[in-house]
Amino acid sequence: MRRIDEALSAMGLPHDLAWSPVYRPGDVNYEEVDPARYSHVVFVCGPAHGRQVREVHRRFAHCRRIAVGVSVIDPEDDTVKGFDQVFARDHDGVGTPDLSLGVPTDEVLVTGVILASPQREYSDSGRHAEVHASVKEWIAGVDCARVPLDTRLASSDWERCETPDQFTSILSHLDVVITTRLHGLVLALQAGVPALAIDPVEGGGKVTAQADALGWPALVPASEAGDQDVLDSWWRWCSSVQGRAVAALRALPADNGLVRDMVKALKTRPVR
């Protein structure tokens, strides 16, 4: 779409970019525009096949219709023959480089999203369903590249990491982590990545306790998870130079009292 947009703009031709409402709900919808406004239709990408392409031919029957960068599976199909001209991306096993190759894009923050599964140990205090619904609704409106992740390891599931090293290697390439899991918070900070931690337990559970132990400020309680202004504020902080600097400091090794206490206990002779 961007490549064709650039070409039409360079020619000085006024045009609209019409999207499927699934992709761009608020933009021009090719199913709702007035066809009489247009003299040409350029169908970009995808297969020249199926109901939606037939609907384009029907609605814009008076227009000159051109397909570019499309896959032609059957040249005799009425969806293909309905175009006045077809510039195929692939046809009869012969391919042409896709239009997306070389199109400039803007970099956005790469964000890992790590959500906890329901934790029965918290009983009625758990607000996981409500908190996660709010977080998902909010993050869907943030301009970032979202990467769903799971801290749980699995050796037989290719969608999950098998080892901690695989998981932390992913984290090291992220800009920000959004998480309701304790280890989402801890491992993000270990990688020097700012984490926006949301505690899914009413009144505070282990996520809150861990954020306090680490002196990490970007913590949102369950009661505020539905407040998008609060989430936006902490998102901006995590994305800032200050947020990254504080995360880098938290990545430094710390004197862990749990290990020290365990070693001391092992050295203690049992009383007979």
C-alpha positions, -999 to +999 in steps of 0.1 A: +000+000+000+028+024+009+047+016-023+016+023-045+007+054-024+042+068-032+039+061-069+004+077-072+016+107-051+046+112-073+023+113-103+001+139-086-030+117-087-055+123-059-064+090-042-076+073-011-061+043+007-090+020+014-085-007+040-104-037+053-121-026+086-103-055+103-069-037+097-079+000+101-114+004+117-112+042+116-099+046+081-115+046+046-135+014+043-137+001+007-170-016+016-187+017+026-173+044+003-194+058-025-181+040-057-192+069-078-164+091-064-137+069-082-126+063-117-100+037-110-094+010-084-060-005-076-062-038-057-029-044-039-014-076-026-030-109-016-045-135-039-067-125-069-093-149-056-124-152-035-156-135-024-140-101-013-124-096-047-157-104-065-174-078-043-148-052-054-156-060-090-193-057-083-192-024-064-167-007-087-179-022-120-178+012-137-141+018-127-110+007-145-097-020-121-060-029-118-044-056-097-008-053-087+015-074-065-011-103-064-009-140-065-026-156-095-036-191-087-060-196-116-058-172-145-092-183-158-109-175-124-135-147-128-118-127-100-087-125-122-105-119-155-125-091-137-095-069-137-086-048-167-049-054-160-031-078-137+005-073-126+012-106-108+036-111-079+036-148-087+020-169-115+027-204-128+057-207-104+073-175-116+077-147-090+085-110-089+098-093-057+070-083-034+061-046-032+069-045+005+106-050-002+125-018+004+095+003+016+108+026+044+092+019+078+094+037+112+109+019+142+086+016+172+092+002+207+093-036+208+072-046+238+070-080+254+036-088+270+038-114+298+005-122+315+001-146+344-023-175+343-050-176+370-034-181+404-057-201+426-036-195+457-049-160+459-086-172+460-111-144+458-083-117+458-073-127+423-084-102+397-066-117+368-095-118+343-105-082+348-069-069+350-059-087+318-089-075+299-080-039+309-044-044+300-052-059+266-076-032+257-051-005+267-020-020+250-040-025+217-041+013+214-004+018+221+018+024+190+043-004+197+053-038+183+038-063+207+054-097+214+033-121+235+055-141+258+052-168+285+077-174+313+066-210+315+092-233+298+083-264+277+104-288+259+077-301+235+059-268+226+077-249+199+059-217+208+076-216+242+112-215+253+128-247+265+155-230+287+158-199+308+187-187+285+164-188+254+138-167+272+162-141+286+178-139+251+144-127+238+140-102+266+174-087+259+161-075+225+130-058+239+125-021+247+098-025+273+080-053+291+043-052+302+037-079+328+015-093+355+040-121+364+066-119+390+093-134+368+082-112+339+093-083+362+124-098+376+138-113+343+131-081+324+151-060+349+178-086+349+181-079+311+181-042+318+147-037+302+121-015+320+090-034+331+056-020+336+043-044+363+006-047+370-003-067+401-034-088+393-041-095+430-063-071+450-044-055+478-011-066+464+005-101+459+039-113+450+044-089+421+040-059+445+063-076+471+089-081+444+087-046+430+092-033+466+121-056+472+138-044+440+129-007+446+111-007+412+086+022+409+067+012+378+040-008+396+002-005+391-021-021+416-051-042+404-075-014+414-059+010+389-054-014+360-085-001+343-072+035+344-056+041+310-041+074+322-022+056+349-009+030+324+000+057+299+020+076+325+040+046+335+044+035+299+060+069+291+083+066+321+094+030+311+100+043+276+121+072+287+158+075+292+153+077+330+133+044+329+160+026+310+187+040+333+169+028+364+163-006+349+200-009+340+209-002+377+185-029+388+202-054+365+234-052+387+240-082+409+226-078+444+234-094+478+206-119+481+197-126+517+177-157+508+209-175+496+229-163+526+202-175+550+200-209+533+238-213+534+238-204+571+210-230+577+230-257+559+261-250+581+240-253+613+244-286+631+211-303+639+204-304+677+203-340+690 
